[in-house]
Amino acid sequence: MLYDSYVKAFNESDIDLLLSIHHEEFEATFHSTGKVMKKADMQAADTIAWMKSMSTDKSRCLYENDDILVIHQFVTYGSGDTDAVMSVFPRKDGLIWRAESGATPMPT
């Protein structure tokens, strides 16, 4: 399952594994800024620092098939803030092709 590789990549801060599960045409749009991140933008040092700056808890795969992967997890950031995050990853050629997410702040 792609989900297992995704979780392993984050748990082990494995940038090579993370990149290997993303399609060459990968794009994620940040709705707060409108910025679009492509696979080429996922530079090793920056991405590893980003991965290490947060921790995830209670990650679970809500749905996965050949077309889509849907994940829910709690993410705690370096600031100590925690969000419940739903991530939806449309797939292409078996890889993560696009990314959409929504986050709900959790009370501290």
N, C-alpha and C positions, 0 to 999 in steps of 0.2 A: 504494500500500500504506500502511496505517496505520502500519506499522513505520517507514517512511521519515520520516513526519511526526513520530513520537515521537523518533527519533534527532536529527532536525534541531532540534526544540524544545529538547532538552537541550544539544546542541552549541552552539547560539546563544543559550541562556538566553532563549528566546522564550516568555514567559508567555502571550501571546495565542494562539499556535499550540498550546501545551500545553492550554490551556483549550478550544480549539475541537475537540480530538479526544476530549474527555471528555463523556460523556452527562450530561444535567442530573441524573439519578438516581445518578451515580457515588458509590461508596463503597469505601473501603479500610479493612480492619480490621488494626490493628497487634496481632499476637498476643502480643507481649511485655507490652503494657499493656492490651489490650482496647479501646483508643481507636478510634473510628470517624471517619475523615476523609471529608467529603463535598466535592463540587465547590465549594460555597459557602465551604468552609474554606480553599480554595487562594487566599489573598490574595496579590496581586501581589508586594509587597515581601518577604514571608516566603518565598514559593515561589521567587522569583528568588535570594534569599540561599541557600536550600537547594540549588538547582540549581548555583550557583556554588561551593558548599562541597565539591563532590565532582567527580571526573573519572571518565570511563568509558573502558574499553579493551576491544578485541576483542568489541564488541557484535555479536550476530548474531541473526537471526530464525530460531528453530527451527521454527516453524509459524505460519501465518496463514491463516485463511479467514473467512467471514462471521460465524462464531460465536465465534472465539477468536484471541488473539494470544499467542504464547509467545516470550519473549526470554531470552537468556543473555548476561551481560556481567560484566566485572570492574569493581568500583567501588572507587576509592580515596577515602577520606574525609580531611577536614582534619587529622585526627590522624595520618595516614600509614598507618592500617590499611587493608588491602585485603580485600574479600570477593568470592567468586564468587557472583553473584546470578542466580537464576532467577525471572522474573516471568511470571505467567499473568494475562491480561486477558480475561475473558469480555466479549463485545461485545453491544451492543443498538443497533439502528438504525444500524449501521455505526460506532459510537463505543465507546470504552472505558467499560464499565459498572461493572465490579468490578475489584479488584486483589488478587492474592495473590502473595506472594513468599517465597522461602527463601534464606538466605545462609549460605555456608560460609566461615569465616575462612581466609585464605591465609597461609602462613608468610612471615615477613619476612626 
